[in-house]
Amino acid sequence: MLARPLLARFCLLALASFTLASCDALSALSPREIRVVGSSTVYPFTRTVADAFVEAKQGRRTPVIESTGTGAGIARFCEGAGPDYTDIVNASRRMRRTEFDKCKANRVGEIIEVPIGLDGIALAESNAGPKLALTRKDLYLALAANPMGKPNTAKTWKDVNRALPAIPILVLGPPSTSGTRDAFVELILEQGCLAAMPAAADLKKTGDPALFESTCRKLRGDGAYAEKGEDDTLIVQGLSENPNAVGLVGYSYLDANRTRLHGVPIEGVTPTYADIESGKYPGVRSLYLYVKKRHLEAMPDLKEFLRLYSTMWEPGGPLTRHGLIAVPQKVRDRSTEVIQLALPLDTTALP
């Protein structure tokens, strides 16, 4: 066994070696390109900023941006810190505490959370479609695996609401790794469950969480909800091929395809810029960037990239012209401050 003084010296040397190795690894970040993964909804906004970033200064490396879905993107983001890992994750929902804990376990270090704007969980139809008008209760009864606690047997929209047409229920949407799907479950499906079955509120608070999940949040898997991948353009294409289908997309994809698609009203409110900005539309969510603070400190280009982002999200700016919904000035100012001061995420607020 090592003597106590010798053991202490060994521990200090090991710590110093680890710290030096970490510093060397982080110093290797500066010469490489910015790397971003995550949400397909946030992807076009970050891509727009990346294009402007490269154009603004000759010799800059083009950022590598991958559309992986929010869940898969956060998983990769949390794998570690250093030149082999991503710098930013685009997220169409907030990071969860369980995800942050994985980042912490992998020594990612402090994380910066930057709200960049708002989006609407939009249901879209082909312009040749039946022009449905739905409620959250309709959508729950049509798409939940076990509405009212029983297996879903509804085949047509008329089966869930006599006022709707007798056409097959078919919603094209993203997979379980998608933040858009997570938001749809939280903002639409769960709220529809509470409207259809008020007792579910007590089940959520004091009852069986697994039963609440199965009754109110689980999507059916028999084809009525059809996964089309993380790329929302595949959903847009699917609507062109089947005019009776409904697509679940971020508002920006609906807005970019107005010549082919229109929004389906939910509770009588159509997804428009004004109604999402005001909060009137039922499916409003925030969009985020998560950034590794250690990478930000080691990469001057990453700092400049985020500063540029903060100049492009204002009302009437380049990102709102691509479908981003601007947040109030106070929120934008706070996000800019977070970037400038590299303020770490308040983990007490994570779901």
C-alpha positions in Angstrom: 0.0 0.0 0.0 1.3 3.5 -0.8 2.2 5.7 2.1 -0.1 8.6 2.7 2.2 11.4 1.4 3.1 9.3 -1.7 -0.5 8.6 -2.4 -1.4 12.3 -2.1 1.4 13.1 -4.6 0.1 10.4 -7.0 -3.4 11.7 -6.8 -2.3 15.3 -7.5 -0.2 14.1 -10.5 -3.1 12.1 -11.9 -5.4 15.1 -11.5 -2.8 17.4 -13.2 -2.4 14.9 -16.0 -6.1 14.6 -16.5 -6.5 18.4 -16.5 -3.7 18.8 -19.0 -5.1 16.2 -21.3 -8.5 17.9 -21.1 -6.9 21.2 -22.0 -5.0 19.7 -24.9 -8.2 18.1 -26.2 -10.1 21.4 -26.0 -7.3 23.3 -27.6 -7.8 21.0 -30.6 -11.3 22.4 -31.1 -10.3 25.8 -32.4 -9.0 24.8 -35.8 -12.0 22.6 -36.7 -15.5 23.4 -38.1 -18.6 24.0 -35.9 -20.7 20.8 -35.5 -24.4 20.8 -34.9 -26.9 18.0 -34.6 -30.6 17.8 -33.6 -34.1 19.0 -34.5 -35.3 18.9 -38.0 -37.5 21.9 -37.1 -34.6 24.1 -36.0 -32.3 22.8 -38.8 -33.4 25.3 -41.5 -32.8 28.2 -39.1 -29.4 27.1 -38.1 -28.6 26.3 -41.7 -29.5 29.9 -42.7 -27.2 31.3 -40.0 -24.4 28.9 -41.1 -24.7 30.2 -44.7 -24.5 33.8 -43.5 -21.6 32.9 -41.2 -19.5 31.6 -44.0 -20.4 34.4 -46.3 -19.5 37.1 -43.7 -15.8 36.2 -43.6 -13.5 34.6 -46.1 -11.8 31.4 -45.0 -14.3 30.3 -42.5 -15.0 26.5 -42.4 -18.6 25.6 -43.3 -20.4 24.3 -40.2 -21.5 20.7 -40.3 -25.3 20.5 -39.4 -27.1 17.2 -39.2 -30.9 16.8 -38.9 -31.2 13.8 -36.5 -34.3 14.7 -34.4 -34.1 16.4 -31.0 -33.9 13.2 -28.9 -31.2 11.6 -30.9 -29.3 14.9 -31.2 -29.3 15.5 -27.4 -28.0 11.9 -26.9 -25.1 12.6 -29.2 -24.5 16.0 -27.7 -24.2 14.4 -24.3 -21.6 11.8 -25.3 -18.7 14.0 -24.2 -16.6 17.1 -24.7 -13.7 17.7 -27.0 -12.8 17.7 -30.7 -14.6 14.4 -31.4 -17.9 15.7 -30.1 -20.6 18.1 -31.2 -20.7 21.7 -30.1 -24.4 22.5 -30.4 -27.7 20.6 -30.4 -30.8 22.1 -32.1 -33.9 21.3 -29.9 -37.6 21.7 -30.6 -38.3 21.0 -26.9 -36.5 21.6 -23.6 -33.7 19.2 -22.5 -34.9 16.8 -19.9 -33.3 16.2 -16.6 -32.5 12.6 -17.4 -30.7 13.9 -20.6 -28.8 16.5 -18.6 -27.7 13.8 -16.1 -26.2 11.8 -19.0 -24.3 14.9 -20.1 -23.1 15.3 -16.5 -22.0 11.6 -16.3 -20.0 12.0 -19.5 -18.2 15.2 -18.1 -19.7 17.5 -20.8 -19.4 20.4 -18.3 -21.7 23.4 -18.1 -24.3 23.8 -20.8 -25.8 27.0 -22.2 -29.5 27.1 -23.1 -30.5 29.7 -25.7 -34.2 30.1 -26.6 -34.2 31.2 -30.2 -37.9 31.6 -31.0 -41.3 30.0 -31.1 -42.9 27.4 -33.3 -46.3 25.9 -33.8 -47.1 22.1 -33.9 -49.0 22.3 -37.2 -51.4 19.8 -38.7 -51.3 20.3 -42.5 -53.4 19.0 -45.4 -53.0 19.0 -49.1 -54.9 21.9 -50.7 -56.9 19.1 -52.4 -57.7 17.6 -49.0 -61.1 17.4 -47.1 -60.4 20.6 -45.1 -60.8 19.1 -41.7 -61.4 21.2 -38.6 -60.4 19.3 -35.4 -60.3 19.6 -31.7 -57.7 18.2 -29.3 -60.4 15.8 -28.1 -60.9 14.6 -31.7 -57.2 14.0 -32.1 -56.9 12.1 -28.9 -59.8 9.8 -29.7 -58.4 9.3 -33.2 -54.7 8.7 -32.4 -54.3 7.5 -28.8 -53.5 3.9 -28.4 -56.0 3.5 -25.5 -58.5 6.3 -25.5 -60.6 6.3 -22.4 -58.6 3.3 -21.3 -59.7 1.0 -24.1 -57.8 -0.1 -27.3 -58.5 2.3 -30.2 -60.8 0.8 -32.8 -61.7 4.0 -34.7 -61.2 3.7 -38.4 -62.5 7.0 -39.8 -62.7 10.6 -38.5 -66.5 10.1 -38.4 -65.9 7.3 -35.8 -64.6 9.9 -33.3 -66.9 12.8 -34.2 -70.1 12.5 -36.2 -69.5 16.0 -37.6 -66.3 14.8 -39.4 -66.1 13.0 -42.8 -66.0 9.2 -43.0 -62.5 9.1 -44.4 -59.7 6.9 -43.0 -57.7 8.3 -40.1 -54.1 8.7 -41.4 -51.7 11.2 -39.8 -48.1 11.3 -41.2 -45.7 12.3 -38.5 -42.1 12.0 -37.1 -40.8 9.1 -35.0 -40.3 8.9 -31.2 -36.9 10.6 -31.4 -38.5 13.8 -32.6 -39.2 16.9 -30.4 -42.1 17.7 -32.7 -43.8 14.4 -31.8 -43.0 15.0 -28.1 -44.6 18.4 -28.2 -47.6 17.0 -30.0 -48.1 14.4 -27.3 -47.8 17.0 -24.5 -49.7 19.9 -26.0 -52.4 18.2 -28.1 -52.8 14.5 -27.2 -52.5 14.9 -23.4 -54.8 17.9 -23.4 -57.3 16.1 -25.6 -57.3 13.2 -23.0 -58.0 15.6 -20.2 -60.9 17.1 -22.2 -62.4 13.7 -23.0 -61.8 12.2 -19.6 -61.5 14.8 -16.8 -60.7 12.0 -14.3 -57.3 11.7 -16.0 -56.2 14.9 -14.2 -56.3 13.0 -10.9 -54.7 10.0 -12.5 -51.8 12.2 -13.6 -51.3 13.9 -10.2 -51.9 11.1 -7.7 -52.6 7.9 -9.6 -50.6 5.4 -11.6 -48.1 7.3 -13.9 -47.8 4.2 -16.2 -51.5 4.0 -16.6 -51.7 7.8 -17.4 -49.0 7.3 -20.0 -50.8 4.4 -21.6 -54.2 6.1 -21.5 -53.3 9.7 -22.4 -49.9 9.8 -24.1 -49.3 6.6 -26.1 -49.8 6.9 -29.8 -51.5 4.0 -31.6 -49.2 1.7 -33.6 -51.6 0.2 -36.1 -50.9 2.6 -39.0 -53.3 5.4 -38.2 -50.3 7.3 -37.1 -47.6 6.6 -39.8 -44.0 7.5 -39.0 -42.3 9.2 -42.0 -38.8 9.9 -40.5 -37.1 13.0 -39.1 -37.2 14.9 -42.4 -40.5 17.0 -42.5 -40.1 17.2 -46.3 -41.0 13.5 -46.5 -44.3 14.4 -44.7 -45.0 17.2 -47.2 -44.3 14.7 -50.0 -46.7 12.2 -48.4 -49.5 14.7 -48.3 -49.1 15.4 -52.0 -49.4 11.6 -52.7 -52.4 11.1 -50.4 -54.7 14.2 -50.2 -56.8 12.6 -47.5 -53.9 12.3 -45.1 -53.0 14.8 -42.4 -49.3 15.7 -41.7 -47.7 16.7 -38.4 -45.0 19.3 -39.1 -43.3 22.4 -37.6 -45.0 25.7 -38.7 -42.0 26.7 -40.9 -42.5 23.7 -43.2 -46.2 24.5 -43.5 -45.4 28.2 -44.3 -42.8 27.2 -46.9 -45.3 25.0 -48.7 -48.4 27.2 -48.8 -48.8 26.6 -52.5 -49.4 22.9 -51.8 -50.6 22.8 -48.2 -52.9 24.5 -45.7 -53.1 24.4 -41.9 -55.8 22.4 -40.1 -57.6 24.4 -37.5 -57.4 23.1 -33.9 -60.2 24.4 -31.6 -61.1 26.8 -34.4 -57.6 28.4 -34.6 -55.5 27.9 -37.7 -51.7 27.9 -37.3 -50.6 31.3 -38.5 -47.7 33.5 -37.5 -50.0 35.9 -35.5 -51.9 33.2 -33.6 -48.7 31.3 -32.7 -46.9 34.5 -31.6 -49.9 35.5 -29.4 -50.3 32.0 -27.9 -53.8 31.7 -29.2 -53.0 28.6 -31.2 -53.0 25.5 -29.0 -49.8 24.0 -30.2 -47.2 26.6 -29.4 -43.7 25.6 -28.2 -40.3 27.1 -27.7 -37.2 26.3 -29.8 -33.7 26.1 -28.3 -30.0 25.8 -28.9 -27.9 23.9 -26.3 -24.2 24.7 -26.4 -21.2 23.3 -24.5 -19.6 26.1 -22.5 -16.2 24.5 -22.6 -16.4 24.5 -26.4 -17.6 28.1 -26.5 -14.6 29.2 -24.5 -12.1 27.2 -26.7 -13.6 28.2 -30.1 -13.7 31.8 -31.2 -15.7 30.9 -34.3 -18.4 29.3 -32.1 -18.8 32.6 -30.2 -19.1 34.5 -33.5 -21.6 32.0 -34.8 -23.9 32.5 -31.8 -23.6 36.3 -31.9 -24.6 36.2 -35.5 -27.6 34.0 -34.6 -28.7 36.6 -32.1 -28.8 39.2 -34.8 -31.0 37.2 -37.2 -34.0 36.1 -35.0 -35.7 39.5 -34.6 -39.2 40.2 -36.1 -38.8 40.7 -39.9 -35.3 39.3 -39.8 -33.8 36.5 -41.9 -35.0 33.7 -39.6 -38.6 34.9 -39.3 -38.7 35.1 -43.1 -38.0 31.3 -43.0 -40.9 30.6 -40.6 -39.4 31.2 -37.1 -41.8 33.0 -34.8 -40.0 35.8 -32.9 -40.3 35.9 -29.1 -40.9 39.2 -27.3 -38.0 41.7 -27.0 -37.4 40.9 -23.4 -36.9 37.2 -24.1 -34.6 38.0 -27.1 -32.5 40.3 -24.9 -32.2 37.6 -22.3 -31.0 35.1 -24.9 -28.4 37.6 -26.2 -27.2 38.1 -22.6 -26.9 34.3 -22.1 -24.7 34.2 -25.2 -22.6 37.2 -24.3 -21.9 36.1 -20.7 -22.0 32.3 -21.4 -24.5 31.9 -18.6 -25.0 28.2 -17.7 -28.3 26.4 -17.8 -30.5 26.6 -14.6 -31.0 22.9 -14.1 -33.8 23.4 -11.5 -36.1 24.3 -14.4 -35.7 21.2 -16.4 -38.7 18.8 -16.8 
